[in-house]
Amino acid sequence: MLIWDLVKMALRSLLANKLRAFLTTLGIIIGVASVISMISIGEGARKQTLSTIAKFGTNIVTVKPGEQTTRHVSEGKVATLTLEDAEAIQQQVKSINGVAAQVYQNAQLKYANKNSNSIVRGTGVDYPRLSNFAVEKGRYFAREEVHAARRVCILGATVVKNLFNGENPIGKVLKVDGNNYTVIGTMEAKGALSWYDPDDQIFIPVTTAQKRLFGLNYVQSIDVQAGRIEDIETIKKDIEALVRRRHNLPEGKENDFHVQNSAEWLNSWGDAARTFTYLLGGIAAISLMVGGIGIMNIMLVSVTERTREIGIRKAIGAKKKEIMEQFLIESVVISFMGGLIGVFLGMAISRAVSKLGGWDTIVSPQSILLAFGFSVGVGMFFGYYPANKAANLNPIEALRYE
């Protein structure tokens, strides 16, 4: 018997029990829609997170103190990098656009009767360019102010909002841990991540932070911007060789620092976000499995109801293979129709979430093919047992069945 004839028979059987067929298909519809919508939300969140992180600078090589012991965590002595290391990198490493040494700690900020606890970041003149910060009002501090360790500061947008409430802060005196700092500029807002607000910080010269505020003789990180992304690996090797020489590390001894580029950092976040997306999709796929169990249940009921029909077909010459194909195709038709409706429903849910919730969602062809293919596979898997049971019925016993 031709496949198309079997499909028509399956459709007639389903139309004869419309409500039962719809309720069976509903499990697949919900499962496919859940998989597509969950993956789209996860992919949208991943893209939004990575694009936001990319705002903090590209082509960046970061030198951190301490030995890197795992992919994500570094441990070791924190006082192994100095401002002189940053100056040496600036002068001796080729193909770079800028260097910014940094120290940073939380500090109490006060203006008039308002207080705020924010990050104070001591850094150099290249930092705004390296980190994609732009000055909105006023100016950034100059190289002379870094050398002289002047008490000047530039405010992030959140600090301006919290302390000045619409008042122009330029020229005002801000207290940082009780010390007076003159505000010379403000930064344009970047927007907060879920765990970090880059606008909730102020920027002061790195020498001021070391000598006048924190009392440090080392730096906590050194950012280096590559002129071209193709040169990043070469720059990493040059930085490592230079700092090892400066720290008098003999061959074979582990580094007392580690070097990481922004691409590796983005990849780490991308991997974590992708894992979260797969987790969402996996949880949603459980509903597809439940839908498949529903298909098997209803097909077993159908085999029982049509036992006499199966006996007649076998008596007039139907082969075991044909009986099996008939019921297997019927279960596949259920999952196919459910999968098709579920795809459109999942796309609609994703658009609704994006429009009403303001979240980015991405419905990729891969997620559609994955959900739809899985739904058809579920239909075949859970339809096999009922189909096999129907094909193995004894025709004489089937004809006697009432």
FIDRENKOL-954531 format. One line per field, with one value per residue (C-alpha): residue number from 1; x, z, y; residue in one letter. Coordinates in Angstrom, 2 decimals. Each point is the difference from the previous one (the first is absolute). Layout:
N
i	c(NUM/...) $
east	c(X/...) $
up	c(Z/...) $
north	c(Y/...) $
aa	c(A/...) $
REM end
This chain:
402
i	c(1/2/3/4/5/6/7/8/9/10/11/12/13/14/15/16/17/18/19/20/21/22/23/24/25/26/27/28/29/30/31/32/33/34/35/36/37/38/39/40/41/42/43/44/45/46/47/48/49/50/51/52/53/54/55/56/57/58/59/60/61/62/63/64/65/66/67/68/69/70/71/72/73/74/75/76/77/78/79/80/81/82/83/84/85/86/87/88/89/90/91/92/93/94/95/96/97/98/99/100/101/102/103/104/105/106/107/108/109/110/111/112/113/114/115/116/117/118/119/120/121/122/123/124/125/126/127/128/129/130/131/132/133/134/135/136/137/138/139/140/141/142/143/144/145/146/147/148/149/150/151/152/153/154/155/156/157/158/159/160/161/162/163/164/165/166/167/168/169/170/171/172/173/174/175/176/177/178/179/180/181/182/183/184/185/186/187/188/189/190/191/192/193/194/195/196/197/198/199/200/201/202/203/204/205/206/207/208/209/210/211/212/213/214/215/216/217/218/219/220/221/222/223/224/225/226/227/228/229/230/231/232/233/234/235/236/237/238/239/240/241/242/243/244/245/246/247/248/249/250/251/252/253/254/255/256/257/258/259/260/261/262/263/264/265/266/267/268/269/270/271/272/273/274/275/276/277/278/279/280/281/282/283/284/285/286/287/288/289/290/291/292/293/294/295/296/297/298/299/300/301/302/303/304/305/306/307/308/309/310/311/312/313/314/315/316/317/318/319/320/321/322/323/324/325/326/327/328/329/330/331/332/333/334/335/336/337/338/339/340/341/342/343/344/345/346/347/348/349/350/351/352/353/354/355/356/357/358/359/360/361/362/363/364/365/366/367/368/369/370/371/372/373/374/375/376/377/378/379/380/381/382/383/384/385/386/387/388/389/390/391/392/393/394/395/396/397/398/399/400/401/402) $
east	c(0.00/1.28/1.10/-2.49/-2.86/1.15/0.15/-3.58/-1.14/1.72/-1.69/-3.44/0.58/0.96/-2.94/-2.34/1.07/0.70/0.00/2.19/2.41/0.17/0.70/2.72/1.54/-0.17/2.84/2.28/-1.14/0.83/3.32/1.22/-1.19/1.77/3.28/0.00/-1.04/2.46/2.93/-0.90/-0.09/3.31/1.69/-1.34/1.35/3.37/0.27/-1.05/2.49/2.89/-0.80/-0.16/3.30/1.54/-0.76/2.73/2.71/1.21/3.43/0.97/2.79/-0.22/2.93/-1.03/2.19/0.29/0.30/-3.01/-1.07/-3.26/-1.80/-2.08/1.74/3.46/1.80/3.30/1.76/-1.79/2.93/1.94/-0.82/1.21/-0.57/3.51/-1.07/-2.79/2.42/2.43/-2.80/-0.98/3.54/1.29/-2.90/-0.78/-3.35/-1.99/-2.27/0.04/0.62/-2.07/1.19/-2.80/-0.69/-3.56/-1.86/-3.34/-0.03/-2.48/-1.00/-1.68/-1.36/-2.02/-2.38/0.07/2.13/0.84/2.24/1.56/3.08/2.94/2.17/3.52/1.27/1.85/-0.86/-0.58/-2.71/-3.10/1.13/0.90/-3.31/-2.28/-0.90/-0.85/0.12/-3.42/0.82/3.26/3.21/2.10/3.15/3.25/3.37/1.43/-2.73/0.96/3.68/-0.88/-2.55/-2.67/-3.26/-2.34/-2.77/-2.41/-3.39/-2.02/-3.63/-1.43/2.15/-1.19/-3.60/0.40/1.93/-0.85/-3.62/0.04/2.55/3.05/2.89/2.84/2.22/-1.66/2.02/-0.78/1.19/1.54/0.56/0.13/2.49/-0.95/0.05/-0.94/-2.43/1.35/-2.26/-2.79/-0.27/-2.77/-2.21/0.75/-2.85/0.17/0.50/-2.03/2.94/2.02/-0.65/2.98/-1.55/0.15/3.66/2.31/3.38/3.09/3.70/1.63/2.80/-2.55/-1.77/3.27/1.65/-2.86/-2.98/0.77/3.64/1.11/3.31/-1.33/-2.76/-2.87/-0.11/1.52/-2.15/1.76/-1.81/1.28/0.11/-1.40/-1.78/2.36/2.92/-1.54/1.83/3.34/-0.61/-0.88/3.29/1.99/-1.65/0.66/3.67/0.46/-1.64/1.87/3.28/-1.04/-1.01/3.27/-1.80/2.41/-0.92/-2.27/-1.48/-3.72/-1.15/-1.02/-2.57/-2.31/-1.05/-3.48/-1.59/-3.56/-0.92/0.74/-2.09/-2.89/0.27/-0.20/-3.17/-1.34/0.56/-1.76/-2.93/-0.24/-0.08/-2.86/-1.85/0.43/-1.23/-3.17/-0.50/0.58/-2.57/-2.50/0.75/-1.36/-3.49/0.65/0.73/-3.27/-1.75/1.63/-1.35/-3.42/0.40/0.94/-2.96/-2.52/1.47/-0.33/-3.65/-0.38/1.52/-2.44/-3.00/1.02/0.99/-2.79/0.98/3.60/-1.24/-2.06/2.92/2.29/-2.63/-0.21/3.78/1.46/3.58/1.44/2.21/-3.01/-1.92/3.06/0.52/-3.65/0.12/3.53/-0.90/-3.09/2.13/2.48/-2.88/-1.12/3.51/0.54/-3.17/0.73/3.55/-1.14/-2.53/2.51/2.59/-2.38/-1.17/3.59/0.89/-3.09/0.90/3.56/-1.27/-2.50/2.72/2.22/-2.74/-1.76/2.94/2.63/2.37/2.09/-0.99/1.60/-1.90/2.69/-0.60/2.07/-2.38/-3.01/1.57/1.09/-3.45/-1.89/2.35/-0.13/-3.81/-0.11/2.60/-2.13/-2.99/1.99/1.53/-3.20/-2.06/2.17/-1.31/-3.72/0.76/1.99/-2.78/-2.56/2.21/0.45/-3.70/-1.20/-2.55/-2.30/-0.06/-0.42/-3.05/-1.61/0.58/-3.16) $
up	c(0.00/-0.91/2.78/-1.13/0.36/3.53/0.81/-1.27/2.12/3.03/-0.63/-0.33/3.27/1.78/-1.44/1.24/3.56/-0.23/3.69/0.95/-2.83/1.03/3.65/-1.06/-2.34/2.70/1.95/-3.04/-0.76/3.52/-0.02/-3.32/0.87/3.36/-1.53/-2.67/2.36/2.75/-2.40/-1.63/3.39/1.00/-3.30/0.24/3.53/-1.11/-2.89/2.14/2.73/-2.44/-1.83/3.31/1.14/-3.35/0.84/2.64/-2.60/-2.87/-1.04/3.68/1.62/3.81/2.29/3.50/3.03/1.32/-1.61/-2.01/1.49/-1.85/-3.03/1.99/3.35/0.72/3.29/1.33/1.35/-1.11/0.28/-3.00/-2.55/0.22/-1.80/-1.40/-1.67/-1.77/-1.13/-1.31/-2.00/-1.40/-1.15/-1.10/-1.37/-3.66/-1.82/2.96/0.17/3.72/3.53/3.14/3.42/2.56/3.71/1.28/3.28/1.45/1.78/1.69/-2.16/1.46/-1.46/2.16/1.99/-2.42/0.29/-2.33/0.18/-3.44/-1.74/-0.21/-2.97/-0.21/-3.55/-2.80/-2.83/-2.53/2.03/-1.60/-3.50/1.04/1.83/-2.43/2.50/-1.34/1.89/0.04/1.77/0.96/-0.72/0.99/2.06/-1.83/0.18/2.10/2.59/0.19/0.54/2.67/1.70/-0.07/1.90/-2.96/-1.03/-2.79/0.97/-1.45/-0.92/2.98/2.46/-1.57/0.35/3.62/1.33/-2.14/-1.09/-3.09/1.29/-2.20/1.88/-1.99/2.31/3.15/2.84/0.79/3.14/-0.59/3.32/1.60/-2.48/-2.39/-3.74/-2.70/-2.63/-3.47/-2.16/-0.31/-2.13/-2.37/1.32/-1.16/1.65/2.75/-0.30/2.31/2.41/-0.60/-0.69/-1.85/0.53/3.79/0.29/-0.09/-1.73/1.52/-1.02/0.85/1.91/2.10/0.82/0.96/2.04/1.38/0.33/0.19/1.10/-2.57/-1.78/-2.57/-2.63/-0.21/-3.78/-3.18/-3.13/-3.36/-3.26/-3.14/-3.20/-1.93/1.27/-2.11/2.18/3.34/0.41/-0.93/2.45/2.76/-0.53/-0.09/3.22/1.74/-1.03/1.06/3.41/0.72/-0.64/2.22/2.79/-0.34/-0.48/-1.06/-2.71/1.30/2.80/-0.15/-0.78/2.94/-2.35/-2.79/-3.32/-1.50/-3.04/-0.31/-2.53/2.57/2.57/-2.43/-0.94/3.67/0.44/-3.31/1.08/3.31/-1.70/-2.60/2.75/1.61/-3.35/-0.38/3.54/-0.80/-3.19/1.84/2.66/-2.70/-1.88/2.95/-1.00/-3.43/1.66/1.91/-3.30/-1.45/2.86/-0.82/-3.60/1.09/2.36/-2.61/-2.64/2.36/0.49/-3.77/-0.51/2.53/-1.64/-3.49/0.82/-2.17/-2.88/0.26/-0.06/-3.16/-1.75/0.86/-1.12/-3.46/-0.43/1.78/1.01/3.45/-1.39/-1.45/3.30/1.83/-2.52/0.30/3.75/0.00/-2.63/1.99/3.03/-2.19/-1.55/3.52/0.97/-3.39/0.27/3.64/-0.87/-2.83/2.15/2.87/-2.21/-0.82/3.60/1.28/-2.45/1.11/3.68/-0.68/-1.77/2.78/2.66/-1.99/-0.54/3.36/2.27/-1.82/-0.17/-3.02/-1.50/-2.92/-1.83/-1.98/-2.79/2.02/2.98/-2.30/-1.71/3.36/1.59/-3.09/-0.70/3.64/-0.05/-3.07/1.61/3.16/-2.13/-1.62/3.27/2.03/-2.93/-0.62/2.88/-0.84/-3.71/0.78/2.26/-2.77/-2.56/2.24/0.72/-0.81/-2.85/1.30/3.52/-1.46/-2.05/3.12/1.96/0.85) $
north	c(0.00/3.46/2.34/2.64/-2.48/-0.77/3.73/0.45/-2.92/1.54/3.34/-1.66/-1.82/3.21/1.94/-2.71/0.89/3.72/0.87/-2.95/0.78/3.68/-0.80/-2.46/2.57/2.67/-1.60/0.22/3.57/1.17/-1.86/1.43/3.51/-0.21/-1.14/2.73/2.81/-1.02/-0.30/3.33/1.74/-1.60/0.92/3.55/0.34/-1.38/2.45/2.95/-0.92/-0.41/3.24/1.86/-1.50/0.96/3.64/-0.15/-0.21/-2.14/-1.25/0.21/-2.01/0.04/-0.72/-1.11/-0.74/-3.53/-3.40/-1.18/-3.33/-0.62/1.33/2.45/0.48/1.35/-0.24/1.15/3.04/3.16/2.42/-1.30/2.73/3.58/3.27/-0.36/-3.28/1.90/2.72/-2.63/-1.65/3.40/0.72/-3.40/-2.08/0.65/0.22/1.34/3.05/0.70/-1.27/0.60/-1.17/-0.22/-0.18/-0.07/-0.24/0.99/3.34/2.31/2.97/3.06/3.22/2.41/-2.24/-2.96/-3.13/-2.85/-3.05/-0.46/-1.33/2.38/-0.97/1.39/-0.22/1.77/2.35/-2.81/-1.74/1.64/-0.99/-3.54/-0.56/1.85/2.70/3.45/3.29/1.64/3.27/1.65/-1.88/-3.00/0.48/0.71/-1.75/2.85/-0.54/-3.69/0.84/2.57/-2.31/2.73/-0.41/0.20/-2.41/-0.87/-1.37/-2.86/0.66/-1.90/1.99/3.27/-1.13/-1.16/2.98/3.01/-0.63/2.22/2.51/0.60/-1.69/1.59/2.04/-1.31/-1.55/-3.64/-1.76/-3.43/-1.78/3.43/1.54/2.82/-0.68/2.49/-1.29/0.83/-2.19/-2.52/-3.16/-0.99/-2.79/-3.54/-1.87/-2.57/-3.72/-2.23/-0.37/3.18/3.68/1.58/3.42/-0.31/0.99/2.99/0.31/1.59/-0.01/-3.32/1.73/1.88/-3.26/-1.70/2.77/2.09/-2.33/-3.73/0.00/-2.57/-0.46/-2.46/-0.14/-2.48/-0.33/1.38/0.33/0.10/0.72/-1.72/2.01/-2.96/-3.08/-2.14/1.15/-0.98/-3.32/1.58/2.85/-2.50/-1.82/3.26/1.21/-3.31/-0.01/3.65/-0.37/-3.24/1.84/2.89/-2.39/-1.98/-3.30/-2.77/-2.48/-2.73/2.09/0.78/3.53/2.17/1.60/-1.14/1.47/-0.34/1.61/1.28/-2.70/-2.73/1.85/0.38/-3.66/-0.98/2.04/-1.31/-3.61/0.60/1.72/-2.78/-2.62/1.90/0.03/-3.75/-0.47/1.95/-2.00/-3.28/0.85/0.95/-3.23/-1.97/1.14/-1.52/-3.32/0.28/0.69/-3.13/-2.09/1.42/-1.14/-3.53/-0.12/1.09/-2.31/-2.97/0.95/0.25/-3.48/-1.42/1.71/-1.12/-3.57/-1.43/2.31/-1.23/-3.62/0.62/1.67/-2.91/-2.51/1.57/0.02/3.05/-0.62/0.55/2.77/1.87/-0.13/1.28/2.82/1.03/0.57/1.38/2.60/0.90/0.85/1.91/2.02/0.97/1.13/1.70/2.04/0.82/0.98/2.26/1.83/0.12/1.72/2.87/0.20/0.09/2.80/1.94/-0.43/1.20/3.11/0.69/-0.31/2.35/2.57/-0.09/-0.83/2.06/-3.01/-0.86/-3.35/-1.83/-2.74/-1.79/-2.54/-2.47/0.18/-0.49/-3.02/-1.41/0.29/-1.15/-2.92/-1.05/0.04/-2.28/-2.25/-0.17/-1.04/-2.80/-1.18/-0.09/-1.23/-3.03/-2.11/0.40/-0.56/-3.13/-1.26/0.51/-1.75/-3.06/-0.55/-3.49/0.46/-2.75/1.45/3.50/-1.08/-1.46/3.25/1.94) $
aa	c(M/L/I/W/D/L/V/K/M/A/L/R/S/L/L/A/N/K/L/R/A/F/L/T/T/L/G/I/I/I/G/V/A/S/V/I/S/M/I/S/I/G/E/G/A/R/K/Q/T/L/S/T/I/A/K/F/G/T/N/I/V/T/V/K/P/G/E/Q/T/T/R/H/V/S/E/G/K/V/A/T/L/T/L/E/D/A/E/A/I/Q/Q/Q/V/K/S/I/N/G/V/A/A/Q/V/Y/Q/N/A/Q/L/K/Y/A/N/K/N/S/N/S/I/V/R/G/T/G/V/D/Y/P/R/L/S/N/F/A/V/E/K/G/R/Y/F/A/R/E/E/V/H/A/A/R/R/V/C/I/L/G/A/T/V/V/K/N/L/F/N/G/E/N/P/I/G/K/V/L/K/V/D/G/N/N/Y/T/V/I/G/T/M/E/A/K/G/A/L/S/W/Y/D/P/D/D/Q/I/F/I/P/V/T/T/A/Q/K/R/L/F/G/L/N/Y/V/Q/S/I/D/V/Q/A/G/R/I/E/D/I/E/T/I/K/K/D/I/E/A/L/V/R/R/R/H/N/L/P/E/G/K/E/N/D/F/H/V/Q/N/S/A/E/W/L/N/S/W/G/D/A/A/R/T/F/T/Y/L/L/G/G/I/A/A/I/S/L/M/V/G/G/I/G/I/M/N/I/M/L/V/S/V/T/E/R/T/R/E/I/G/I/R/K/A/I/G/A/K/K/K/E/I/M/E/Q/F/L/I/E/S/V/V/I/S/F/M/G/G/L/I/G/V/F/L/G/M/A/I/S/R/A/V/S/K/L/G/G/W/D/T/I/V/S/P/Q/S/I/L/L/A/F/G/F/S/V/G/V/G/M/F/F/G/Y/Y/P/A/N/K/A/A/N/L/N/P/I/E/A/L/R/Y/E) $
REM end
